[in-house]
Amino acid sequence: QVQFVESGGGLVQPGESLRLSCAASGSIVRDYAMGWYRQAPGKQRALVADVTSGGNTHYTDSVKGRFTISRDNTKNTVYLQMNSLKSEDTAVYYCNRLLGNLPVHPWGQGTQVTVSS
């Protein structure tokens, strides 16, 4: 059973940065497309960034130019660098393997990001 452990969230002020990490069991980070999702209060979980096995990246419009997804295959870890954070980025962030832009495995516990002054 594949497991994900997300970390790096916290409480920051608008304009600040955070770097999220997602440690995955097995070698799925190296072999498959991976994505970062977020779920804000009262909203559905949504994909915000993904990276293909070939290294191509994609972002939802609201985070383009501010977020960067990357991965370290040797550590089976996916990262999400978040800059210029806004209050609307407040959410619980999760990672997962993607198959046709859909999550494949059970979710981890996520990591809370709160952007507030």
N, C-alpha and C positions, 0 to 999 in steps of 0.2 A: 504494500500500500504506500503510495507516494504521499509524503507529508511536506508541508510548507511552514516555515517559521518566519514571520515578518517582524521587523524591528526598525527602530529609528524614528518613530513618531514622537510627537510632543506638542507643547504649547509654544507658539511663536507669534510674533507681531507681524502685521502686514508688511510685505517687502523683504522679510527675512527668508532664510533658506533651510532646507532639511534634506538629508539623504536617507532614503529608506533602503533596507536590505531585505532580501527574501532568500533564505537558505532552503534548498530543496534536497530531499533524499534521492539517492540514485544519481544517474547521469543525465536526467531529462533536460537540464539547462543547456547542456552542450548539444543535445540531439534534436530538440524541438523548439518550436516557437513558444515564447513566454510572454505573458502580459501582466500589467498592473491594472487592477480595478479599484474603484472606490464606491463607497455607499454613504451618502449623506443622510441625515435624519429625515425620515419620511419619503425617501426616494429609493428607486431601484439601484442595484449594483450596476455599474457601468464601466466599460473598458476605457482607460484613458491613454494607455501607451502599450505598444507591443514591439517585440524584436523577433525577427525570424531566425531560423537556424543559420541562415546565410549572413545575418547581421543587418538586414534592412530594418529600419525603424518606422513606426507610424504613431501619430498622436491625434487625439481628438482636438478639435479646433481651439477649445478653451484653454488648452495647456501648451499649444505650439509656441516655441520660442522661449518657454519658461522651464519646461520639464525635459529631462534627458534620461532615457532608459539605456542601460548597459548590462553586460553580464560578464562574469568571470567563470569560464568553464572549469578551471582548475579547482575552484571552490564551490562549484554547483550553486552559485549565488547570482541573483539578479538584483540590480540596483535601480533606484529612481531618484535622480537628483532633481530637487524641486527648488527653483529660484523664484524670486519676486512673488512670494506667496500672497494670496488674496483670501479674504474671508470665505469666499465661495469654494475654496479648496478644502474647507473643513469637512472631514469625512473619515471613515475607517477605510484603510487601504489594504488591499489583498493582492496576492499574486497567484498565478495558476499557469499551467501549461495550456496552450491554445490548440484547437483543432478547428480550422475554418472559422476563426474568431470566436469560438465558443470554449468555455472552460471545460476541462476534462476531469480533473480530480476533485476530491472533497476539499473544501476550503480550510485554510488555517484560521488562526484566531484573529488575524489582521493586526494592524497597528493604527492607533488613533492619531490623527493630525488635526490640531485645532489652531486656527489662525484668528487671533483676536487682539485688539488693542486694549 
